[in-house]
Amino acid sequence: MPGLRRLFADTTPLRTPAFRRLWTANIVTVIGAQLTVVAVPAQLYAMTGSSAYVGLAGLFGLVPLIVFGLWGGALADHFDRRVLLLVTTSGLILTSAAFWAQAAAGIGNVWLLLGLFSLQQAFFAVNQPTRTAVLPRLLPAGQLPAASALNMTVMTAGAIAGPLVGGMLIPLIGISWLYLVDTLTLCATLAAVVRLPAMPVTGRTGSPGLRSIVEGVRYLRLHVVVLVGLGLDLVAMVFGMPRALFPEIAHTSFGEPPEGGLVYALLFAGIPLGAMLGGILSGWYSRVRHQGRAVIAAVLVWGSAITGFGVASWLAPAWRVPMLVVAITMLAIGGAADIASAAFRQSMLLAAVDDTVRGRVQGAFLVVVVGGPRIADVAHGLAAEWLGAPLTAALGGILVVVVTVVIAARVPSFRAYTPALTPALT
């Protein structure tokens, strides 16, 4: 039925061979990457028994993310983007192999693990702006929202399968094998990148140094609507992302062992589950006129859902099974809201900026989108030491709602934003 088909994701970008190869390879790679996402906090919590140490991983990931995210965007606006993808994908493979080696050897050194995590995030911070910046070279502008939704759907689907598989496998085969699977699956993306055409930047000027980074940030700063959108994402993630609390909540609220298990995996999979369902049913994205209001509404739903998750976790010791269902449902609702706002922001940045600064703008975007959760890891981990994990999650969700209402009230131009009524950003 035509009406029903309009609800589902637009697959037109998959008709382009280069995009299709990258997208298909990413299906395998993302699952492997999510195994590492599960393994690192699980290994840290098993070694230390502390959410503060799990949160500290956010700080070790945030610093290289900021530095190399901004610099990586400048590199992507200067060098051939295919070459950068080859180098950084190879770096990700090597760091994943190092994760496997330290776990297999049973070294048990927290600082070695955190150091490897920092190195991995440095490669990731250069890889992601470059990977996103190539999309307008592969696809026409009209297909960018659909391509963004397709990419996010794969990311979130992998974020469901990876934690579920990882959580079930940790008690059976141990953490080291999860790192090894990640190492092997990254080779699929490397093979797809090898087949990309050369992608030198047209019209580039200067060198990829500090001045180039400042120019990219200045370019972004001139566009208030985009900045407010990124600011709302920071609010949602810094106050509302509870992932550093998952090991403690699984252990103290739901009675799992410290090293994790099925409940730990389900908590990790909750947000991606909702985001995947939201991506599958993303056909309505292109028909939204008042995108500013849509982003505000999505962030408010996210904050409310995280509040519900915290309350369910607090009540869990008395009613574990029902509250686990409620907790995962709340995380899924939050994930569906998050992918909607993310898709709108990403398509705006891709279509609106010039190719000569696209990498730098995407680098700034990466710092916000991925850096926010890293800050949240640190803040939530420290707060949980004083307040407990459930109360920390609930208060974070409430703060998201309150701050979002204040921002929306103070910036009417963002509330009024529609593509047709807003001038081009270039």
Beta strands, then each sheet from edge to edge (+ up, - down):
end
